[in-house]
Each structure stands twice: as structure tokens, then as C-alpha cells.
Amino acid sequence: MSDENLTAPYMEVDAELCKGCLMCIGVCPKKVIEQSKKLNSASYHPVYYAGQGCLGCGMCFYACPEPGAIRVVKP
């Protein structure tokens, strides 16, 4: 793992809280959020961080209507 990956921001999704509304996907400037094909326990298709490229801007966090479903980490 490179040093850049150790300090790069990223977002985390609590798949059990996510209701798959996709509002976070629409506001992500880097388009690094995708919807899972798997269902969570409430039968929603949650989103997930698709990999590198998160800016740590928090747009996904602010767009999400479900408290606690998204967390932005800036190491």
C-alpha cells in the first residue's frame, strides 16, 4: 500500500442503515459510490465506496437522509 492510500480520505457506508435512495451517488463529484446488487436485512440495495478517489468533501454525508448511514474519514 502506498503512503498516499494511508492518508487519502474515504467514505464508509453502514449497509444496514442505507436505504438505497442513491442521493449520495448523484452528488459525488468523483463518482466513487456505487449501488450493491446484494440486499441488506431490510431488503434495500445499499451503496458502497467503489475504491480510490474520494475527496473527503462530505457531499455524500450531507445528501444522505438516513442519520449514521454515511461517514467520511479523513486520516
C-alpha positions as CSV (number, residue, x, y, z in Angstrom):
1,M,0.0,0.0,0.0
2,S,1.4,3.4,-0.9
3,D,1.7,6.3,1.5
4,E,-0.9,8.2,-0.5
5,N,-3.5,5.5,0.3
6,L,-2.8,5.7,4.0
7,T,-3.6,9.4,4.1
8,A,-6.3,9.6,1.4
9,P,-9.9,10.4,2.6
10,Y,-12.6,7.8,2.1
11,M,-16.3,7.3,2.9
12,E,-17.8,4.4,4.7
13,V,-21.4,3.2,4.5
14,D,-23.3,1.3,7.1
15,A,-25.1,-1.1,4.7
16,E,-27.8,-1.9,7.3
17,L,-28.8,1.8,7.6
18,C,-28.6,2.6,3.9
19,K,-32.0,2.6,2.1
20,G,-30.5,2.8,-1.4
21,C,-32.0,6.2,-2.2
22,L,-28.9,7.0,-4.3
23,M,-28.8,10.6,-3.3
24,C,-25.2,10.2,-2.4
25,I,-24.3,8.9,-5.9
26,G,-25.9,11.9,-7.5
27,V,-23.8,14.4,-5.6
28,C,-20.4,12.7,-5.6
29,P,-18.1,14.8,-7.7
30,K,-15.7,11.9,-8.3
31,K,-18.4,9.2,-8.9
32,V,-16.8,6.8,-6.5
33,I,-20.0,5.5,-4.9
34,E,-21.9,2.5,-6.4
35,Q,-25.0,0.6,-5.5
36,S,-24.7,-3.0,-4.4
37,K,-26.5,-5.8,-6.1
38,K,-26.9,-7.5,-2.7
39,L,-29.7,-6.7,-0.4
40,N,-29.3,-5.7,3.3
41,S,-31.6,-7.1,6.0
42,A,-34.3,-4.6,5.2
43,S,-34.3,-5.6,1.5
44,Y,-32.6,-2.5,0.2
45,H,-29.7,-2.3,-2.2
46,P,-27.2,-0.3,-0.2
47,V,-24.4,1.8,-1.7
48,Y,-20.7,1.3,-1.1
49,Y,-17.4,3.1,-1.7
50,A,-16.1,1.8,-5.0
51,G,-12.4,2.4,-4.4
52,Q,-9.9,5.2,-4.7
53,G,-10.6,8.8,-5.5
54,C,-12.7,10.2,-2.6
55,L,-12.0,13.8,-2.0
56,G,-13.4,13.8,1.5
57,C,-15.8,16.7,0.6
58,G,-18.7,15.2,2.6
59,M,-21.3,15.8,-0.1
60,C,-22.5,12.2,0.3
61,F,-22.8,12.7,4.0
62,Y,-24.9,15.8,3.7
63,A,-27.1,14.4,0.9
64,C,-27.9,11.2,2.9
65,P,-31.3,11.4,4.6
66,E,-30.5,8.5,6.9
67,P,-28.6,9.6,10.0
68,G,-25.5,7.5,10.6
69,A,-25.5,5.7,7.2
70,I,-22.5,7.5,5.8
71,R,-19.3,8.5,7.4
72,V,-16.4,10.4,5.8
73,V,-13.0,9.6,7.1
74,K,-10.0,12.0,6.7
75,P,-7.0,10.2,8.1
